[in-house]
Amino acid sequence: MSRKICVVTGTRAEYGLLRWVMRGIQDRPDLCLQLIVTGMHLSPEFGLTWRDIEKDGFKIDRKVEMLTSSDTSIGVAKSMGLGMIGFADALDQLAPDLIVVLGDRYEILSVVSAALVARIPVAHLHGGESTEGLIDESIRHSITKMSHLHFVAAEPYRKRVIQLGESPEFVFLVGGLGVDAIKHVDLLDRRDFERSIDFELKEKNLLVTFHPVTLESSTAREQMAALLAVLDNMDDTGLIFTYPNSDTDGRVIIDMIEQFVSQHENARAFVSLGQQRYFSAISHVDGVVGNSSSGLIEAPSFKKGTVDIGDRQRGRLRPESVINCAANEESIAAALNVLYSPEFQAKLQYVANPYGDGGASERIVNVLSSVDLKDVVKKRFFDIDKSCV
């Protein structure tokens, strides 16, 4: 009998990372792919990206509606409650042998909580990482403690998961899924990319993605205003914006982007570029600006620089292609000057991506197929011998 592997996805970015794991599961005769779609995928405001999943050839087994119309902290907490109710029903109906989740968002915390009490083993991807400016930090480590198999992107993250008490035999170093995804995507050349976004690139171009810093109160508007004030003076530069996730105060940033784009002919904004256009965008721009993890994880593989603003990604591994700056006009402007400096551009060709060089999806699928799941839900806390730390 095929092992039933249930993958859960709630955002466009997360699906882009999970896609090739899903394809690998789908292609294995000893595995049966189940798919639960939730969160932003089901929202018209965020592009109804569940349709893209179906276009890629995947059957969606269950849709769990959980987003409310509010992006306040109260609204997010209520979404988590709705999600747990919906996931409880979906997991009961699908009865998977194992669920696969990625990352650190509140949607994933809800489904893993439901799986915990249903005694369903959980495989967690990209655990052990650190983002000190976000509630995701606590959510990620909480998911680790409720999971049973761990697939990590780098050696420091493997050590951190073990430090949290997880048995080393169930912690697998596979590399970054973003790097893996790049190798599967056929990038668009410049002209086809311009056609796909209905926008002619300029001599200089930037890809801009800015999210709320969820452990800070009411900073989204102030920080986004600082970034836009700097970009306002860059009329000679093509600006491609992507929307933030459905985090607290996300709609504040969306409104500011839309107003900015309406007043600047050199700017375009997209709810979702999709993986092919997003990676193609990175390949054609001069750099990535904002506070998205993709600037640290995927951009280095394209030998592109990143201006990482503020504390959202503080704690992650940082290749030499990343320029960190404070979330104010002066610091952002100075960082962009560094990005465009001949010295910085010259060293980009030598940058190595700390998240590996691909192959993560295949490694994960091989483990999902072969690992013994008997009694795996009965976890023991692994104590580190302090003399060996």
Steps between C-alpha positions, in 0.01 A plus 500: 500500500629846411598729785262800505699824522288812557665830403353825638559838336365845582705753300634546148863513618465187712339308212789600276736325740274197552412450135788270411461295817135456401601398149746248640232350727254491211748312279583230756290182475552429870365841603156659466483880494220675687474878488335750734491862384422785738575861591597749230449244221122526550483881522396717202703783656817292465429367152312171557827315447339159559419518128873509419548183704235320295654633177824334607320167495426444869167382638389697806339260745376757752474879523501642851367856517649689793585860407280773646462845345721648772880512514506612864648280772145408604412408142808280465425321830143433384634367169715255692192375685301461179790316348526249780131418468528452123822299518353268763223403257733477198751275676224278634361456150834444324664288774857554377796295620714815518453871439765725346521869591751776435615797700347715764165659419196497722303286252757226546488529879126433480528187287789357703305556821208308352735220386657477846176408674404273209830310550607558139879524446630831361796565271622860537706672230732798560499475879779621725522839330481831681310819418520706816268780388197278444244293684609239244804437721287356781261330261783327314654356816156399630438308178837330545393370840174365356674337201668164465717524187711809435648607166739792544679728255843542661725352769440778760128434469550125548685571823228736619222244446701247701557767765121521527500136608436322170674169436787532249383186317187687391673827401603497133729758340366534144577859395269786408186434301522844337834409345351171386200674341725729294649197325155376397373826348549609139575871531352752259738706290478877539254561217265215598514612862407856403207369299387282789476797738401761237787723609816608322807471719735793525878512500483464881238286676411381850266232638330629815325286763430640845306324777386617844737429790249317717677536836492878464188706559377739230833525314375382160386841380806684631752254355326468165480879476877521548560246222259672261657840571833365378347329196313820417833653396588214262311599186766336283442160661231243421326392821318166522299462822350179635232510769570401860351193667178503703677604820394759756497844327559345160217700347667823612797416280279391209317835504829690501637296210189557293508874562869519411459300180206715390729804514815351342523378141822316580328269751271195481347291779389136499290301741689189389763458231507123527826312530615522138446875471636564851826318437519658154458840665795433730711397202428826312513761777807653661398393849228408748380761750279456808491240775396175334684177572545447125760775498714287732413151376439520125659824375859385576458214251440762230811694610276795583534738791236553767419806710348345812312765699446487875471204735255267327770259383742556787645164605508330158820393329625790289717458191731781391240616248275639775522861618311555824375847590270672746142580397552873444557713192866575561598137557297367207645759263854419617439126453375555144815699426705202618288263288579696185866559581749336260685339792190324633381392155843356422501270803153356432638249249692333784206472742415149619147417612509356856178310423672259262481433128176306456366147539300561819166384360632162389672445834179580688285269289746214544476533878121531494489172310746303709481624860342272758194674645421236761466669841655819357237710681638380835783750517776510756677822586860479382734644763824643366813397688625840610860387471446451127324831423 
